[in-house]
Amino acid sequence: MNEDSSRETANELFKQGRWESAATAYRHVVEISPKDYWSHYNLGQCLSRLKRFEEAIIVYQQAIEINDGEFWSHHHLGHALSEVGRRNEAVAVYRQAIRIDRGQFWAYFNLGRELSQLQRWEEAATAYRQAIQVDPSIFWPHYHLGHTLSELRRWEEAVTAYRNALQVKPDVFWPNFELGKALLNLKRWDEAAIACQQAIQIEPDKFWPHFYLGQAQSELERWEQAVFAYRNAIQIDPGMVWAHFNLGKALFELKRLDESASAYRHAIGVKSDWYLPYCSLAQVLEHSRQWEEAINNYRAGIALNPGDPDCRERLARLLLTLGSIYSDDRPGIFS
């Protein structure tokens, strides 16, 4: 079979998506014509579709040696390098692709993804902004820009990015949820609650938006709403100790002492080596005039964290109030 007919056969197989056969055919073409750029490029495409990325890298590099001015060979080489974890090399290749064609959205976006994976957040933010300049109608760079700015703790800018993402796709869970988190960090509690509620409407079975909604409602002293949110969170994941602990705090604020004590006991059941639920439970029991159990829980909290001044001071005050009936007879408790 001559060169032209071999190339036609390879191209037809490529169009049919028969990647293995097409790869074999293109290998035959490049053996005959080692300077055939497009056959090298298409062979790289076949190998990438077959997830044989190491082979694809070699072939794309050969294509670039033949013609280093074609955008797509650089772009797909960057993708193949990314797939095998060679991210710094991928960054360099994507930047070369951008130098060839500065109007290609995906080169900026994929550059941003690689820089994010490398935790080079400032550079990633720049790449995502450049992608947005090329095409502001695509959801993903807005969303990933928000995430990158969150990593940089630039919360106001992150809020803007997430809201821009939601203008493109308003009914997506993640930008609503991440917007809520960013607003919590800005202490904009009402807005955070609204964002978390929107995330819950989209995907009601995820733990964290319920939990963060509980936090926002607690900061707003909307204790009943906080209790409702934390209980929803616990129903989804009963193994998250902070949800039980925060539920206990909200119930205590509502003076629902028995329920508050139950929540703190559940927190202890989840994480028995954490001192705070013991100390908080002791405070509830103290208010319920269950003195002996309160003392025991203060002591348990102090044993886990002897350096906590609040728990020690509360126990000291309680013992002083009760007088000698429950005076401490165990040496070292205040030492």
SVG drawing of the C-alpha trace seen along z (x, -y; Angstrom):
<svg xmlns="http://www.w3.org/2000/svg" viewBox="-37 -42 49 44">
<polyline fill="none" stroke="black" stroke-width="0.4" points="0.0,0.0 1.4,-3.4 1.7,-6.5 -1.5,-8.2 -3.7,-5.1 -2.3,-4.3 -3.1,-7.9 -6.6,-7.7 -7.2,-4.4 -5.9,-5.8 -8.0,-8.9 -11.1,-6.8 -10.5,-4.7 -9.9,-7.8 -13.3,-9.2 -15.0,-6.0 -13.4,-6.2 -11.6,-2.9 -8.6,-4.2 -6.5,-1.0 -6.8,-0.3 -6.2,-4.0 -3.1,-4.1 -1.7,-1.1 -2.4,-2.7 -0.9,-6.0 2.2,-4.3 2.6,-2.8 2.2,-6.3 4.8,-7.9 7.3,-5.1 6.9,-5.9 6.7,-9.6 8.5,-10.7 8.0,-14.4 4.2,-14.1 3.0,-16.4 -0.7,-15.6 -0.2,-11.9 1.9,-12.3 -0.7,-14.6 -3.6,-12.2 -1.5,-9.2 -1.1,-11.2 -4.9,-11.7 -5.5,-8.0 -3.1,-7.1 -4.7,-9.7 -8.1,-8.2 -6.7,-4.8 -5.2,-6.3 -1.7,-5.4 -0.5,-8.8 3.3,-8.1 3.3,-7.0 1.1,-9.9 3.6,-12.3 6.4,-11.0 4.4,-11.3 3.1,-14.8 6.7,-15.9 7.7,-14.4 4.9,-16.4 6.1,-19.6 9.6,-18.9 8.2,-18.8 6.1,-22.0 6.4,-23.9 3.9,-26.6 0.7,-24.5 -1.4,-25.2 -3.3,-21.9 -0.3,-19.7 1.0,-21.7 -2.4,-21.8 -2.8,-18.0 0.7,-17.4 -0.1,-19.4 -3.1,-17.2 -1.1,-14.0 1.6,-15.3 -1.1,-16.2 -2.6,-12.7 0.7,-11.2 1.3,-13.7 4.0,-15.7 2.4,-19.0 5.3,-21.4 6.0,-20.2 2.3,-20.6 2.4,-24.2 5.3,-25.0 3.6,-23.4 0.3,-25.2 2.2,-28.5 3.8,-27.8 0.4,-27.0 -0.8,-30.4 2.1,-32.1 1.1,-30.5 -2.6,-31.5 -3.7,-33.9 -7.4,-33.5 -7.8,-29.9 -10.0,-29.6 -9.0,-26.0 -5.3,-26.7 -5.8,-29.3 -8.3,-27.2 -6.2,-24.0 -3.2,-26.1 -5.1,-27.3 -6.1,-23.7 -2.4,-22.6 -1.3,-25.6 -4.1,-24.9 -2.9,-21.3 0.6,-22.6 -0.9,-25.1 0.5,-28.0 -2.7,-30.0 -1.7,-33.5 -0.7,-32.2 -3.8,-30.0 -6.0,-33.0 -4.3,-34.9 -4.9,-32.0 -8.6,-31.7 -9.1,-35.4 -7.5,-35.2 -9.8,-32.3 -12.8,-34.4 -11.6,-37.3 -11.6,-35.0 -15.1,-33.6 -17.0,-34.9 -20.0,-32.7 -18.4,-29.4 -19.2,-28.4 -16.0,-26.5 -13.3,-29.3 -15.6,-31.5 -16.1,-28.6 -12.4,-27.6 -11.4,-31.2 -13.6,-31.3 -11.9,-28.2 -8.5,-29.6 -9.3,-32.9 -10.7,-31.1 -7.4,-29.2 -5.7,-32.7 -8.3,-33.8 -9.4,-36.7 -13.0,-36.2 -14.6,-39.3 -13.1,-38.4 -14.1,-34.8 -17.7,-35.8 -17.7,-37.8 -16.3,-34.8 -18.9,-32.4 -21.7,-34.8 -20.4,-35.2 -20.5,-31.4 -24.0,-31.3 -25.1,-33.9 -24.0,-31.4 -25.5,-28.3 -27.7,-29.2 -28.8,-25.7 -25.4,-24.1 -24.7,-22.9 -21.0,-23.6 -20.8,-27.4 -23.8,-28.0 -22.2,-25.9 -18.7,-27.5 -20.4,-31.0 -21.9,-30.2 -18.5,-29.3 -16.9,-32.4 -19.7,-34.6 -19.3,-32.8 -15.6,-33.8 -16.7,-37.4 -19.2,-37.2 -22.0,-38.1 -24.3,-35.7 -27.6,-36.4 -26.2,-36.0 -24.3,-32.9 -27.6,-31.4 -29.3,-32.1 -26.5,-30.6 -26.5,-27.4 -30.2,-27.1 -29.9,-27.4 -27.3,-24.6 -29.6,-22.5 -32.5,-23.0 -30.3,-21.6 -28.8,-18.7 -30.5,-18.2 -28.5,-15.0 -25.1,-16.6 -23.9,-17.2 -21.9,-20.4 -24.5,-22.9 -26.8,-21.9 -23.8,-22.3 -22.8,-25.7 -26.4,-26.8 -26.5,-25.9 -23.4,-28.0 -24.9,-31.0 -28.2,-30.8 -26.3,-30.5 -24.3,-33.6 -27.7,-35.3 -29.0,-33.9 -31.8,-32.2 -31.5,-29.2 -34.5,-27.2 -33.4,-27.4 -29.9,-26.4 -31.2,-23.4 -33.2,-22.3 -30.1,-22.7 -27.8,-20.8 -30.3,-18.0 -30.6,-17.7 -26.8,-17.5 -26.7,-14.8 -29.3,-12.8 -27.1,-12.7 -23.8,-12.0 -24.2,-11.1 -20.5,-10.6 -19.6,-14.3 -18.8,-15.4 -19.0,-19.2 -22.6,-18.9 -23.6,-17.2 -21.5,-19.8 -23.0,-22.8 -26.5,-21.4 -25.9,-21.1 -24.9,-24.8 -28.0,-25.9 -30.3,-23.9 -28.6,-25.3 -29.3,-28.8 -33.0,-27.8 -32.8,-26.5 -33.8,-23.0 -31.3,-21.5 -32.2,-17.8 -31.9,-17.9 -28.7,-19.9 -27.2,-17.3 -28.2,-14.6 -26.5,-16.3 -23.3,-16.7 -23.4,-13.0 -23.7,-12.1 -20.7,-14.2 -18.8,-12.3 -20.0,-9.1 -18.5,-10.1 -15.2,-11.4 -14.6,-10.4 -11.1,-11.9 -12.2,-15.5 -12.4,-17.6 -14.9,-20.3 -18.1,-18.2 -17.4,-17.1 -17.0,-20.7 -20.1,-21.9 -22.1,-18.9 -21.0,-19.8 -22.2,-23.3 -25.6,-22.1 -25.8,-19.7 -24.8,-22.5 -27.7,-24.5 -29.9,-21.4 -28.6,-21.2 -27.2,-17.8 -24.1,-18.7 -22.2,-15.4 -22.5,-14.5 -21.5,-18.1 -18.4,-17.7 -17.5,-14.4 -17.7,-15.8 -15.7,-18.9 -13.0,-16.6 -13.2,-14.4 -12.6,-17.4 -9.7,-18.7 -8.1,-15.2 -8.2,-15.4 -6.9,-19.0 -5.4,-20.1 -4.4,-23.4 -8.0,-24.6 -8.6,-27.5 -12.4,-27.8 -13.2,-24.3 -11.0,-24.5 -12.5,-27.9 -16.0,-26.6 -15.3,-23.5 -13.5,-25.7 -16.6,-28.0 -19.0,-25.1 -17.0,-23.4 -16.7,-26.7 -20.5,-27.3 -21.3,-23.8 -18.8,-24.0 -17.3,-21.1 -19.9,-18.6 -18.3,-18.1 -14.8,-19.5 -12.1,-17.9 -10.3,-15.1 -8.2,-14.0 -4.7,-15.5 -3.5,-17.2 -6.8,-18.1 -5.9,-21.8 -2.1,-21.4"/>
</svg>
